[in-house]
Amino acid sequence: MSLLQTTLNETLETLPANAIAELSALLDPAWIAQALQATGKASMRRRKLPAEHAVWLVIGLALFRHMPLWQVVQEMALTLDGQELPAPSVSVQVRQRLGAEPMEHMFGLLANAWGRAHAVHAGALRVLAVDGVAWSAPDSKDNRQELGSGQTQYGPQPWPMVRAVCLLDTDSHELLDAQLGDYGCGELTLAADLHGLDHSITLFDRAYFSAAFLLAWSQAGQQRHWLMRAKDNLRYEVVQTLDEGDWLIRMPVSPRARKLHPQLPSHWQARLIEVRAGGKVRRFITSMLDPEQFAAAPLAQLYRQRWEIELGFREIKQSLQQGQAVLRSKQPELVKQEVWGVLIAYTLLRRWMRLMAEHEGVEPTRISFHTARHAIVGAINTVHLARAGTVPALLQRLLEQTRYFVLPPRREGRSFPREVKRSRSKFPTKKCQSAA
């Protein structure tokens, strides 16, 4: 047995029965060990907070967003058996030693094992969505220098920001992949590193219209289709009229794109669909060229599901993060680590909600994220008080009580205009002294 494995075993043997053993009901400890070993972050010394506990600490920061660092350690019983609660500085140091890479690796393990491997509707094309989201970070000098921020007509944005682009299953709201970058990194650049799925259709907004990106996306596997709204200034010529409001079109590839990607052809083909809805004409462009296999009207209707990724981001920011607008971490590496922790926590919760939905025989999106999150986190919150086996029993009880978390079917035809009640503040913007 290697020294690393011996040390890991000794660490696990010293845990109280109601700590990591309880949390393993949510996440297999072997995956944590695999992520740490793959990134060279496994603990070789007996510490107050080993690396395995540091992973749970980062996840706990997302699950218990309202708690300070030291209280998360206490609530999740992350100290070794018989040891006192470590000073807050110890928790910060263990996060610094851990870094962001193990959390990124862990997210990939979970996404591959759960979301990517199991479709909600077997035999049909999986409907996915890609979009970007940004988090505000504390306005420290390091964060502003490395992460950057946007610029408005009133000046720089008040917070440094980290950007993520996510791939989400619209039927289950499970995250299948994600890429992080600083705010100056464009969504299209990050999306190019996403791993799509075979036998799927991915919904994009118009910001992702790029011949290089869309051709690469569809050619990366089998039946990797895409659908998006067409830009108003789209340049094209009709190759064939398929039906009323349905055309096969040919579009030029810009000289700049061909210079950056010499393998691109001079022109590429797609399908343009035009429908009238609510008194407005809407146009969609797609890689699904066969009108007999993919009728125009259902495709236009399918694009509504792109909004599911926006609802997923709302679940993360408003419910999981409890509306906290700014992350905790003041160092760029820890900011990214924290975001990966948020995505992992969301994946864990969505996994249990998927099981709850299957238990009740309803769609995963019929499970109320807010109330189910509150119940699941409440079960985890008893770790430091519970007897061995209590948390798994509580989670099993949640499965049996799923009917209380089921939402009524969605009402069709509802509209939510993009309007706000509060306008911009009349007061001047406060600037961070340390970042000046």
N, C-alpha and C positions, 0 to 999 in steps of 0.2 A: 504493500500500500504506500502511495506517495506521501510525502510530507504534507502537501496541500490537502489531500483527502483526509489524512489523519487529523489535521487542524480543524477542518470543517466538521468532522464527526465529533471532535471534542467540544466544539462550540455548540453544536446542536444538543449534545448530551447535557450541557449546563443550563439549557433553557428551562424555565418553568413550564409545566404542562399546559398552562393556559395562555401562552404567548404565541410564538411562531407556529407551534403545533395547531393552535386554533386558527390562525390566519391561513394555514395551508388549505383550509376549506375553500378559500377564494383563489389561491395561487400556489401551484406546485413548487415546493422549495427547490426541486431539482432544476427547474427552469432558471431560478435565481442563481444557483450555483453555476449553471451553464453560461449564463450571461456574464458573470464575474470572471470565470476562467477564460472565456473567449476574448475578453478585453483586458486581461491581466490585472484585474482589480480585486481578486480574492484576498481575504485577510490571511497573512502569514503569521501574525502575532495575536495573542489573546488581548483584545481591547475591550474597553467598556462598551463600545458600540461597534461590533464587527461589521464588515461590509454587507453581509446578508441583512443585518438590521438597518443599515443605511439605505438600502433599496426600499424597505418598508417605510422608513422615515420619509423618504421623498414622496412615496405614494400617499402616506398619511397626511402630508402637507396639503395635498389636493382634497382628500376625503374630509379633513377637518380644517377647512379654510379659515374658520373663525378663531382657531386656537394658536397660541404662540408655539414656538419650536419645542420648548421644554415640556409643554403639556401634551403635545403629540407623542413624544417619547413615553410619557407616563400613561396616557390613555391606551396606547398599543402595547404596553408592557415590553418595551424593547431592550431594557437593561438585562444583563446576565443575572442568573439566580443569585440572590443574596447581596447584590451590589446596590449601592445607593443611586438615586437619580443623578446622572452626570450634570455638570454645569452646562449652561447653554452654549458656551464656547466649544465644548466637546462635540456637540451636535453639528456646529458649523464646520469644525475641522473634519469630521467624518464625511460631510457632504463634499468638501473640497477634495479630499482624497478620492472619493468615488468618481467625481466628474459626471459628464453627460453621456459618455459613450455606452456604459453598461445599461443605462435606462433606454437608450435608443435601441440597443440590441434586444433588450427585454420586450419592448413594444413590438419589434419584428417577430419575435417568437410567438407572442400572443396572437397577433394578427394572422399569422400563417396557420396556427393550430386551430383557431376558432373561426374568425370571420371569413377568411379566404377559402377554407376547406368545406364550409357547410352553407349551402344556399337555402333560403327560406322556401323557394318554390323550385322543386327539382324538375329538371327537364326543360325549363324555359331559360331564355337569355336573362342573365342577371342584370339588373338595372343599377348602375353606379352613378355617382356624381363626383365631380372634382371642383374644388373652390379653395380660395385662400382666406385666411383669418389672421389677425394680428393681435398681439398682447402688448399692453403697456408695461414697462419695467420701471423700477425706481430711478429717479433722475440723479444717478451717480456719475462721476466723471468717466469711469471705465465703461459703464453701460452706454453713455452717449457717444463715446469715441468708437467703440467696437460695434454696437448695434445700430446706431444712427436713428434718425427720426424723419418724419415727413415735413413738408413745407406747405404752409397755407398762405392765403393772401394777408393774414395777420402776422406772419412770421413762422418760426419753427414750432412744431408741435410740442406741447409741454412735457411729453414723456418720451424717452427712448423706447423703441418698439422692436419686437422680434416677430418675424413673419413665418407662418406655416401654410403649406398647401396639403390638403388631405383628400384621400380617396375614401368614399363612404358608400356602403350598401344602402340604397334608399328604402328597401323593404324592411330592414332591421335596425338601421341607424348605427350599425357596427362599423368602426374604422378598419379599413383594410390596408392602408399605407399612409405615411405622412413624411414630409420633408421640412426641415427647419432651416432658416437662414436669417441674416440680418435684414433690417427694413429696406435697405437698398437693393436687395436681391429680388428680382421680379418674380411674379407668380409663374410665368411661363418657364423661366429658368429652373425653378424648383420642381414644377410639374414634369419636366423632362426626365427626372430621376424617379418618378413614381413607377411602380410595377402594376400594370393593369392585369386583367383576368381574361382568359380565353372564354369564348361563348358569352359575351357580355355586350351591353350597350352603355356607353359612358356619356353622361350629359355634362356639357360645358356651357359657360356663359360666353359672350362675344369676345371677352378679353383673351381667350385662348385660340382665337382664329389665327392660325399660322400653318402654311403648307408643310413646312419642315416638321413641326410638332405633330400635326394630325396624321400625316402620312406615316411617320415613325410609330405613332400610337397604334394605328390599325395594322401595321405590318409586323408588330412585335410578337404576334401569336395568331391563333386561329379564331376567326369570327370576333375580332375586337372592333366592334362598331362604335361610332360616335354620332352625337346629335347636338346641335346648338342653334341659337337664334342667328339669323343672317344679318350682317351689317347693312345699314341703309345705303352705304356707298360701295357695295359689293360690285366688283368688275367681273363680268362673265359674258359668255355667249352660249346660246341654247344649242345643244347638240341634237336633242330629241325631245319632243313633247310626249310625255307619258300619259297625261290626263289633264283635265282642266285644273290649273293651279299646281301642276306637277311636271317638272322638267329635269332632264339630264343636262347638266351644264359643264362648261369647260372654262377654267380660270387660269390666268397667267400667274407664273411665279415671279416675284419681283427680282430684279438684278441683284439687289443687296442680299436677298435670301440665297440666291444661287452662288454668290461669291462666298458666303459663309458656309454653305452646304453644297459643294460642287456636284454631289450625287443627285441633286434634285432635277427633275425634268423641267422643260420650259413651260409646260402647262399640266394641270391636273384636273381630274373630274370629280364631281360630286352630284348630289341630287338636291334640287331646290323645291321646297314645298311652300305654297302660299295659301293661307286660310284667313277667313274673316271671323273675328270673335269680338263680341261687345262693341260692334260698330267700327272696329279697327282691323286693318290688314296686318297680319303677322306672317313673317317669312322664316322658314327654318332650312338649315342646310345639314346634310347627313351623308354618311358613307354607305348607307343601306340603299343600294341602287335598284334592287328588284321590286317593282311595284306590286307584283303578285304575292310575293312573300311578305312584304312590309307595306301595308296600305298607308296612304298619306294621312288620312284623318286620325287614325290611332297614334301615329308617330307624333303628330302635332299635339295630341292630347297627352302623350307620354311625357312631353317636355315639362309638364307641370311638376313632375316628381323631382326636378332639379331643386325645388325649394326645400326638399327634405334635408339637404345638407345644411341649409341655413337654420332649419329647426334643430339640427344636431348641434350646431355651434351655439345656439341659444341655450340648449340644455347644458352645455359645458360652462358657458359664461354666467348665465343667470341662476341656474340651479346648483350645479356642482361647485362652482366658485362663489355662489351666493351673492352674485352681483358685485363682487370686489373688482374694481376696474384696473387695479395695478397689482402686479406680481410682488412677491416678497423679496426676491434675491437682488443684491446690489452688485454682483459680479457677473459678467456676461456668460461664463461657463455654467454658473449656477442658475442663471435665468433659463438657459436651454435645458438644463437638468430638470428644473421645475416644470417646464412645459411638457417634457416627456413624461414626468410623473402625472401631470393632469391627464394626458392622453391615455396612459396606462390605467389610471383610476376610472376614467370613463369607459374604457374597454372592459374592465372587470365588472362594472355595474351593468353595462349593456349585455354582458355574457349571462349574468344572473337573470336579467329581465327576459332574455331570449328563452332561458329554461322555464321561467314563470309562464311565458306566453305559450310554450309548447305544452306545459302542464294543463293549461286552461283551454287550449285549442283555439287561440286567437292570434292575430298578427302581432309581431313584437312591438309595433308602433302603437298598439292599443293599450300597452302597459304605461301607466302614468309615470314618467321619469321622476318627477319631483317627489311624489309620495313613496315610490319604490326606493329611490335613493335614500330618503329619510329613514326608511325601515331597515335597509341593508347596513347603512352607516351606524344606525342605532345598535344593530347586532354586534358590529365590530367594536363599538364603543364600550361594550361590556367585557372586553378581553381581560382587563386588569382586575375585574371583580369576579370573573366566571370560574366555574369548575371545569375540569377537562371535559371536552365534548359539548360544552354549552353552545358555542357559536355555531358549529355545524348543525346542532339541533334547532337553533333559532332560524338558520337559513332554510332548513327543511320545513319548518313551520311556515315560513314565508311562502314556499311553494304551495303548501296546502291552503293558504289564505289568498291565493292569487286573485280570486274573484273580486276582492275588495280594491284591487289596484287597476282593474280594467276600465278603460275610458269608453264612453259611448261612441258609436260610429261617427266618423267625421261628417259634418254637414257640407254638402256640395254647394258651389256657387258663392262662397263667402269671399269678400274682397277686403284687403287691408292696405289702403293707400299709404305711401311712404311720407308720412307727415309727423311733425313733432309739435308738442305744446310749448316747449321752452326754447326761446331763441338764444343767441349768443349773449354771454354776460357782458354788461357794460363796464365791468371793472378791468383794469389792465392785467396782463398775464404775469403771474408770479414766476420768477426765475430761480433756479437752483444755484446757490452761491458756490458750492463745491464744483459745479460743472461749468461755471462761467470762465 
